Amino acid sequence: MPEQFYFALEVALNGLLTGVMYSLVALGFVLIYKSSEIFNYAQGVMALFAALTLVGLQTGQVPFAELINAIFGTHLSHFGWQLPPLVAIVLTAAVMVLFAFLVERLILRHLVGQEPIILFMATIGLAYFLEGFGDLMWGSEIKKLDIGLPQGISETVESLTGKWFGYGLFIDKLDIAAAVVAGILVTVLTLFSQYTKQGRALRAVADDHQAALSVGISLRFIWVLVWSIAGFIALVAGVMWGAKSGVQFSLSLIALKALPVLMLGGFTSIPGAIVGGLIIGVGEKLFEFWVGPLIGGATENWFAYVLALIFLVFRPQGLFGEKIIERV
């Protein structure tokens, strides 16, 4: 086969793996939306904050160092110790659980029964607050995230494909690791949602807050649980994206690319988040490969949104979303 075909295949495979990275962010949106009908605009910033916290804890950075130095005239920077990656991840997960408790206590409990637009606006405010708080707590400089994840071109894949096809495919080890992690997450979340008491309670809360309260379901517990899980997913996404491109404040913008993923897969489907991510990832890479040179390139910036617009016109609930039927 011609070399151009193998190059296109390589582009498609890298697109699939990039789509998995998009899906990791979209999973957090889906989980919170399924349980509370809240579109959590802050999910991307949660991924950023989790990554910042992980790097800060791992490297022994002093929280709020710049603020403390400005007030007291000190020169604090680091404690002088470093934490093992696993310990730093566990502590960061604990921080995200604490964040879930605070969100429930300070925001959500006061908005029970409110219109979805009110809850959505609350998450916008939360996103901007969390971004500023993360800047104040850990600083705004670009940070390197290293927890031992494999990086660089996979020599194994290159060697095997070179032996099979006579053309070695270049696949990033980190993208492969992200695909494995995403597969595990989707499996666990799907089983949790379908076969556990807490998963059924999540769906009941999503249907009607007041009705769920009337049958004894603790709305506070459910919201803390789902935001804790979403925080853990944000941590995983933050780790993968941070290891790939560094921990920087532009990391919060990955949430914008998750929006077309949700529109394609459906806001209420966990598997749909993965499928939508794969479609977006492959589509934007192949479109750039084939059409980009003809129209000047940079199609990856807008292809996903145009595709999402087409889906909104013909199938607004997405591929796996539940069709909305209103009775009058």
Buried (B, 14 or more C-beta within 10 A) or exposed (E): EEEEEBBBBBBBBBBBBBBBBBBBBBBBBBBBBBBBBBBBBBBBBBBBBBBBBBBBBBBBBBBBBBEBBEEEEEEBEEEEEEBEBEEBBEBBBEBBBEBBBEBBEEBBEEBBEEEEEEBBBBBEEBBEEBBEBBBEBBBEEEBEBEBEBEEEEBEEBBEEBEEEEEBBBEBBBBBBBBBEBBEEBBEEBBEBBEEEEBBEBBBBBBEEBEEBBEEEBEBBEBBBBBBBBBBBBBBBBBBBBBBBEBBBBEBBEBBEBBBBBBBBBBBBBBBBBBBBBBBBBBBBBBBBBEEBEEEEEEBBEEBBBEBBEEBBEEBEBBBBBEEEEEEE
